[in-house]
Amino acid sequence: MANNPEESSPLLAGTDDANKKDSEPIAKSQSPSLPAKQPPVPTVAQPQVAETYGWAADGLPLSVMGQPIMGRTPWNSGLCSCFGRSDEFCSSDLEVCLLGSVAPCVLYGSNVERLGSTTGSFYNHCLSYAALYLIGNSFFGWNCVAPWFSYTSRTAIRRMFNLEGSCEALTRHCGCCGSLVEDEMQREQCETACDFATHVLCHPCSLCQEGREIRRRLPHPAFNAQPVVVMIPPGGQAMGRDQP
């Protein structure tokens, strides 16, 4: 069979190669241009910041990044100031001293009632404290059971009013406890342990100190009622005419 003239002719093969080379730039120009790939943006590792803890007063943090926002204030009266101070609350201080010596259950219930600002909590805490008081005196001969549950009120008062604890007071006076704690979390744990020890070892004095502090800062919940304004209409007025 005869061969195809197109396959055997070298001139046609050359023209075919030239046509292919001319068509390649046209095909490249007609193809859609793809966007150039952008180089990846290097990621910078963020420094890890350790979480800090602090006491809170009225829901506000007292330390941010380890720096204190506000300083803690001392208590208005000392732990052994049984008769309080000679100011406008002197009569209330004497009442607190009497209740702490004779009826600590009443004083504890009153403190928790003012601290929680709820009028119904007095009887619950007073009766609970009285039951623990009777158990301790009946089985152990002294009030050693109630302080295990009442020390939380001292911690709540200290946090609410931003008061300094026993460890911080010792550090301020003699500087003996400053090296025992490293951060605010450890300090708070130490202060909570000191609150517990204060209630166990000096229970009547701690209740009286808390009562004096609360009465100077918080009114009784029964005095927080809204005043009622009574509108009295004016009496009837007679309109008279001048007689001729």
C-alpha positions as CSV (number, residue, x, y, z in Angstrom):
1,M,0.0,0.0,0.0
2,A,1.2,3.5,-0.7
3,N,2.3,5.6,2.1
4,N,0.5,8.8,3.2
5,P,2.3,11.8,1.5
6,E,1.7,13.9,4.6
7,E,3.6,11.5,6.8
8,S,6.5,11.0,4.4
9,S,7.0,14.6,3.5
10,P,9.6,16.4,5.7
11,L,8.4,19.8,4.6
12,L,4.9,19.2,6.0
13,A,6.4,18.0,9.2
14,G,8.3,21.2,9.6
15,T,5.2,23.3,8.9
16,D,3.3,21.4,11.5
17,D,5.9,22.1,14.1
18,A,5.8,25.8,13.4
19,N,2.0,25.8,13.6
20,K,2.2,24.2,17.0
21,K,4.7,26.7,18.3
22,D,2.5,29.6,17.0
23,S,-0.6,28.2,18.6
24,E,1.0,27.7,22.1
25,P,1.3,31.5,22.9
26,I,-2.3,32.1,21.7
27,A,-3.6,29.3,24.0
28,K,-1.6,30.7,26.9
29,S,-2.9,34.2,26.3
30,Q,-6.5,33.0,26.1
31,S,-6.2,30.9,29.3
32,P,-7.6,32.8,32.4
33,S,-4.9,34.3,34.6
34,L,-4.7,32.7,38.1
35,P,-3.9,34.9,41.1
36,A,-0.4,34.7,42.4
37,K,0.0,32.8,45.6
38,Q,0.8,35.1,48.5
39,P,3.6,34.1,50.9
40,P,2.3,32.7,54.2
41,V,2.2,35.3,57.0
42,P,4.4,34.2,59.9
43,T,2.6,33.7,63.1
44,V,4.0,35.2,66.2
45,A,3.6,33.2,69.4
46,Q,1.8,35.1,72.1
47,P,3.4,35.1,75.5
48,Q,1.5,33.1,78.0
49,V,0.5,35.1,81.0
50,A,0.0,33.3,84.3
51,E,-3.5,33.7,85.8
52,T,-3.6,35.9,88.8
53,Y,-5.9,35.8,91.8
54,G,-6.9,38.5,94.2
55,W,-9.4,39.3,96.8
56,A,-12.7,40.9,95.8
57,A,-14.6,43.8,97.4
58,D,-18.1,44.2,96.1
59,G,-17.3,42.0,93.2
60,L,-14.3,44.1,92.0
61,P,-10.8,42.5,91.7
62,L,-8.2,43.9,94.0
63,S,-5.2,42.8,91.9
64,V,-4.5,42.7,88.2
65,M,-1.3,41.0,86.9
66,G,-0.1,40.9,90.5
67,Q,-0.4,44.7,91.1
68,P,-2.8,45.7,93.8
69,I,-5.6,48.2,92.8
70,M,-6.5,49.3,96.3
71,G,-4.9,48.7,99.7
72,R,-6.7,46.8,102.5
73,T,-7.8,48.7,105.5
74,P,-7.5,47.7,109.1
75,W,-10.5,46.8,111.3
76,N,-12.2,49.7,113.1
77,S,-11.5,48.0,116.5
78,G,-9.0,45.5,117.7
79,L,-9.7,41.9,118.6
80,C,-9.5,42.5,122.3
81,S,-11.3,45.9,122.3
82,C,-14.2,44.4,124.1
83,F,-15.9,47.8,125.0
84,G,-15.3,49.2,121.5
85,R,-14.4,52.9,120.9
86,S,-15.6,56.1,122.4
87,D,-17.6,57.4,119.5
88,E,-21.3,57.5,118.4
89,F,-21.4,53.7,118.4
90,C,-20.3,53.3,122.0
91,S,-23.8,52.1,123.1
92,S,-23.9,49.6,120.3
93,D,-20.4,48.3,121.3
94,L,-21.6,47.7,124.8
95,E,-24.6,45.8,123.5
96,V,-22.3,43.7,121.3
97,C,-20.0,42.9,124.3
98,L,-23.0,41.9,126.4
99,L,-24.4,39.6,123.7
100,G,-21.0,38.1,122.9
101,S,-20.6,37.2,126.6
102,V,-24.1,36.0,127.5
103,A,-25.8,35.0,124.2
104,P,-23.3,34.4,121.4
105,C,-26.0,32.7,119.3
106,V,-28.0,36.0,119.2
107,L,-24.9,38.0,118.2
108,Y,-24.0,35.5,115.5
109,G,-27.5,35.5,114.1
110,S,-27.6,39.3,114.1
111,N,-24.2,39.5,112.3
112,V,-25.2,37.1,109.6
113,E,-28.5,38.9,109.1
114,R,-26.8,42.2,108.6
115,L,-24.2,40.7,106.4
116,G,-26.7,38.9,104.2
117,S,-29.3,41.8,104.3
118,T,-32.1,39.3,104.6
119,T,-34.5,39.5,107.6
120,G,-35.4,35.8,107.6
121,S,-31.9,34.5,108.2
122,F,-31.6,35.5,111.9
123,Y,-33.6,32.7,113.3
124,N,-32.1,30.1,111.1
125,H,-28.5,30.9,112.0
126,C,-29.3,31.7,115.6
127,L,-31.0,28.3,116.2
128,S,-28.3,26.5,114.3
129,Y,-25.6,28.1,116.4
130,A,-27.5,27.4,119.6
131,A,-27.7,23.7,118.7
132,L,-23.9,23.5,118.0
133,Y,-23.3,25.5,121.2
134,L,-25.3,22.9,123.3
135,I,-23.5,20.0,121.6
136,G,-20.1,21.4,122.3
137,N,-20.8,22.2,126.0
138,S,-22.6,18.9,126.6
139,F,-20.0,16.6,125.1
140,F,-16.7,18.6,125.5
141,G,-17.4,21.0,128.2
142,W,-16.9,24.2,126.1
143,N,-18.0,25.8,122.9
144,C,-15.7,24.0,120.5
145,V,-18.1,22.9,117.8
146,A,-19.8,26.2,116.7
147,P,-16.5,27.9,115.7
148,W,-15.9,25.2,113.1
149,F,-19.0,26.5,111.2
150,S,-19.1,30.2,112.1
151,Y,-15.6,31.3,111.0
152,T,-16.9,31.7,107.4
153,S,-18.7,34.9,108.5
154,R,-15.3,36.5,109.4
155,T,-14.0,35.6,106.0
156,A,-17.1,37.1,104.3
157,I,-16.7,40.3,106.3
158,R,-13.1,40.6,105.5
159,R,-13.7,40.2,101.8
160,M,-16.7,42.4,101.6
161,F,-15.1,45.4,103.3
162,N,-11.6,44.8,102.0
163,L,-10.1,44.4,105.5
164,E,-6.7,43.1,106.2
165,G,-6.3,39.7,107.7
166,S,-4.2,38.4,110.6
167,C,-1.2,37.5,108.4
168,E,-1.1,40.9,106.7
169,A,-1.5,42.7,110.1
170,L,1.5,40.7,111.5
171,T,3.5,41.6,108.3
172,R,2.6,45.2,108.7
173,H,3.6,45.4,112.4
174,C,6.6,43.1,112.7
175,G,7.2,41.7,109.1
176,C,7.3,38.1,110.2
177,C,4.8,36.6,107.8
178,G,5.7,38.3,104.6
179,S,8.1,35.6,103.3
180,L,5.6,32.8,103.9
181,V,3.3,33.6,101.0
182,E,4.2,34.1,97.4
183,D,1.0,35.2,95.6
184,E,-2.5,36.3,96.4
185,M,-3.9,32.8,96.3
186,Q,-1.6,31.6,99.0
187,R,-2.2,34.7,101.0
188,E,-6.0,34.2,100.9
189,Q,-5.6,30.6,102.0
190,C,-3.4,31.7,104.9
191,E,-5.9,34.4,105.9
192,T,-8.8,31.9,105.8
193,A,-6.8,29.6,108.1
194,C,-6.2,32.5,110.4
195,D,-9.9,33.3,110.4
196,F,-10.6,29.7,111.5
197,A,-7.9,29.8,114.2
198,T,-9.3,33.1,115.5
199,H,-12.8,31.7,115.9
200,V,-11.5,28.6,117.6
201,L,-9.1,30.2,120.0
202,C,-10.8,33.6,120.6
203,H,-14.4,32.9,119.7
204,P,-16.2,35.5,121.8
205,C,-13.7,38.2,121.0
206,S,-14.0,37.5,117.2
207,L,-17.8,37.6,117.3
208,C,-17.7,40.9,119.1
209,Q,-15.1,42.4,116.7
210,E,-17.2,41.3,113.7
211,G,-20.4,42.7,115.3
212,R,-18.7,46.1,115.9
213,E,-17.4,46.2,112.3
214,I,-20.8,45.3,110.8
215,R,-22.8,47.8,112.9
216,R,-20.5,50.6,111.7
217,R,-20.8,49.7,108.0
218,L,-24.2,48.2,107.5
219,P,-27.6,49.2,108.8
220,H,-30.1,46.7,110.0
221,P,-32.1,45.2,107.2
222,A,-35.4,46.3,108.9
223,F,-34.3,49.9,108.5
224,N,-33.9,49.6,104.8
225,A,-37.6,49.8,104.1
226,Q,-38.8,52.5,101.7
227,P,-40.5,55.4,103.3
228,V,-44.2,55.7,102.8
229,V,-45.5,59.1,101.9
230,V,-49.1,59.7,103.0
231,M,-50.8,62.4,101.1
232,I,-53.5,64.2,103.2
233,P,-56.0,66.1,101.1
234,P,-56.7,69.7,102.3
235,G,-59.9,70.3,104.2
236,G,-62.9,71.7,102.4
237,Q,-62.9,75.4,102.0
238,A,-66.1,77.4,102.1
239,M,-66.4,80.2,99.6
240,G,-68.4,83.1,101.1
241,R,-69.7,86.3,99.5
242,D,-69.5,89.7,101.1
243,Q,-72.8,90.6,102.6
244,P,-74.0,94.1,101.7
